[in-house]
Each structure stands twice: as C-alpha cells, then as structure tokens.
Amino acid sequence: MTLELSHFSAALLFSLFASVVFGITQRSTAREQVKYGLYCFVMFVGGVFAAGWVMWLLRH
C-alpha cells in the first residue's frame, strides 16, 4: 500500500503538522496554543498560494 500525495496535499500535510508543533512548543495555555497553531497554519497555506502565484508569474 502506497500513499501518493500531490505537491499541494503534501504542503497542506506539512503545514498541519508544523502548526501543531509550533502551537504546542511556543505557547503555554491550551487556548493560546490552538490560536497560534491556527495562525501558523493559515500563514503556511497563504505562503503556499503566494509561492504558487509567483512561480506561475515567472513561468508566463
């Protein structure tokens, strides 16, 4: 059984795991951890979209 991910789904999966780790390690209370984890996730996904647009613009 193999798992085949597209670049986008792999980036989302990385964003999810990295955000969880950042939230847990960078904040002390559970509420702050969740808020910071969500913030990091949104910033990662936004970065993926921004990088995608920049690469598209460079290509065309």
N, C-alpha and C positions, 0 to 999 in steps of 0.2 A: 504494500500500500504506500503510495507516494502522495505528497501534498504539493500541488503546483499552484504557486501564487503569482499573480501579475505584479508588476512593479508597484502599482498603486495599492493593492491589498497588502503587500509586504511593508510598504511605508506606513500604512494605517496600523498594522500589527505592531511594528516597531514603535510608533507613536503611542499606542496604548500602553505597552509595557514600560517604555521610558517614562511616561507620565505617571504611572503608578509608582515607580521607584522614586522619581523626583518628589512626588507628593508625600510619600512616607518618610523620606530622608530629610526633607527640607523644612517641614512644618511640624509643630508639636501636638496640636489638638486635632481630633478627627475631622471637625468641620473645616479647619484651615487646610488639612491635607487633601480633602475632597475638592475644595475650591481651587487650590493650587494645581492639583492634578488635572482638573478640567481646563484650567487656564493653559497649562503646558500642552495638553492635547490639542486644543484649538490653535495654539501657536504653531505646533508641529504641522498640523494639517494645512494651515494657512501658508506655511513655508513650502509645503509640497506643491500647492497650487501656484504659488508665486514662482517657484523654480520651474514648474511646467510651462507657465506662460513665457518666462524669459527664454527657455530653450526653444519654444515654438517661434518666438520673435527672431531669435538668432538664426533659426533654420529658414525662415521665409524672408 
